[in-house]
Amino acid sequence: MRACRTGGTGPVRQAADDGRTPSGWHSESGLPPRAVRTQTSEVTDTSTRPARPVRPTTPWERRTRSSTVAELLLGLSFFVTVGFAGYGAATGHTSAVAQLGAVVFLVTLTVVVVRWFVAVDLEDVEAR
């Protein structure tokens, strides 16, 4: 079935080639025609406003790629350190990977905590 619009804002009517008889009743099912629908104010006009908000609405949308990478590296280095240190403790050997992971973890933890404090301080300044 096709619908055609008359006049841009007028009612939406069924096209003549949709299988209905000239009287409007469906030729096979015998059902009455569909009601004529008109365009109402329920339709949202997006031509005058952007589809997305201009400003990010959640804290996750404000995150930079570098802060996301730093937090992922923090978690990964933690698991590497704990895993290799646990393996080293079980076998009685010192693991260089665990030591390197611990250094990466501490440096990344410092970066993430400093960024967090700076972000909180900036939010306080913006709120004033």
Contacts in CASP RR format, 6 or more apart in sequence:
PFRMAT RR
TARGET T0000
AUTHOR 0000-0000-0000
METHOD contacts of the structure
MODEL  1
MRACRTGGTGPVRQAADDGRTPSGWHSESGLPPRAVRTQTSEVTDTSTRP
ARPVRPTTPWERRTRSSTVAELLLGLSFFVTVGFAGYGAATGHTSAVAQL
GAVVFLVTLTVVVVRWFVAVDLEDVEAR
1 14 0 8 1.000
1 15 0 8 1.000
1 18 0 8 1.000
2 14 0 8 1.000
2 15 0 8 1.000
2 17 0 8 1.000
2 18 0 8 1.000
3 12 0 8 1.000
3 13 0 8 1.000
3 14 0 8 1.000
3 15 0 8 1.000
4 12 0 8 1.000
4 13 0 8 1.000
4 15 0 8 1.000
5 12 0 8 1.000
6 13 0 8 1.000
9 39 0 8 1.000
10 38 0 8 1.000
10 39 0 8 1.000
11 36 0 8 1.000
11 37 0 8 1.000
11 38 0 8 1.000
11 39 0 8 1.000
12 36 0 8 1.000
12 37 0 8 1.000
12 38 0 8 1.000
12 39 0 8 1.000
13 36 0 8 1.000
14 20 0 8 1.000
14 33 0 8 1.000
14 34 0 8 1.000
19 26 0 8 1.000
19 27 0 8 1.000
19 28 0 8 1.000
20 26 0 8 1.000
20 27 0 8 1.000
20 33 0 8 1.000
21 27 0 8 1.000
24 32 0 8 1.000
24 33 0 8 1.000
25 31 0 8 1.000
25 32 0 8 1.000
25 33 0 8 1.000
26 33 0 8 1.000
56 62 0 8 1.000
67 112 0 8 1.000
67 115 0 8 1.000
70 108 0 8 1.000
70 111 0 8 1.000
70 112 0 8 1.000
70 115 0 8 1.000
71 112 0 8 1.000
73 104 0 8 1.000
73 108 0 8 1.000
74 105 0 8 1.000
74 108 0 8 1.000
74 109 0 8 1.000
74 112 0 8 1.000
75 105 0 8 1.000
77 101 0 8 1.000
77 102 0 8 1.000
77 104 0 8 1.000
77 105 0 8 1.000
77 108 0 8 1.000
78 105 0 8 1.000
80 97 0 8 1.000
80 98 0 8 1.000
80 101 0 8 1.000
80 104 0 8 1.000
81 98 0 8 1.000
81 101 0 8 1.000
81 102 0 8 1.000
81 105 0 8 1.000
83 98 0 8 1.000
84 95 0 8 1.000
84 97 0 8 1.000
84 98 0 8 1.000
84 101 0 8 1.000
85 95 0 8 1.000
85 98 0 8 1.000
85 102 0 8 1.000
86 98 0 8 1.000
87 95 0 8 1.000
87 98 0 8 1.000
88 94 0 8 1.000
88 95 0 8 1.000
88 98 0 8 1.000
END
